[in-house]
Amino acid sequence: MTQKIFGNLHVSNDVLADLAGTAALGCYGVVGMAAPSLQDGIAKILPANRLRRGVIVTPREAGIHVDLYVVIEYGTNITVVSQNLIDNVTYVLNEFAQVPLDGIEVHVQGIKVRK
């Protein structure tokens, strides 16, 4: 489809959070998403239907800022997994939502052995 359609497209923060959460779970080494606040110092993996609780999307002047709260698989390199996570989420948000990004931060809330 090469026809241009003029106008503005507004994508809600919840949709962006769902896109980012789905992209994050597709990354190697990510076991699951975690809640931003730790209770008793223990990170709990969120079920798939609550992905957006592990993603915080904040609009800023330069674009949107994304904070990802994840649980990483034991034995993987946290730096490499975090960079892959940033690259994958950046690609998905740029390709599908076409929103400008101000930055993506990865917060590792825990490490877990994959069963």
Steps between C-alpha positions, in 0.01 A plus 500: 500500500675816382214743543581781745244580765532841663422564864626422847525164668490485879613176663417455869767423757326169578539384140867602502548313829340187352727521193809548715403217739436256217830593335681459831366149557624400155861573597736217586581495870185677619296270723217746561390847597497614862311766692691827541480485880658211685308365795722345767792524253361220283413549133188315385452419134182651362257285300482562125172694527665757731804586290437872507555507877867425436533787252474869579458736203561868571443770236775762480580787266754300297273193479391218725715354775455129580596329825503119482495290817615147418613172652805356323592134455777371727830448318448762230707815462285780641671767289446311174139411583428863597648634176302245295191603691558868425566427131190281463263741675644795305446315172140404584401849617665668200368250245143447619406810698743742331540707814814698585694351791668699774659190651451151638618389843518138611454422869596142588273410790625146544672193361324167465584151380285414199313172543 
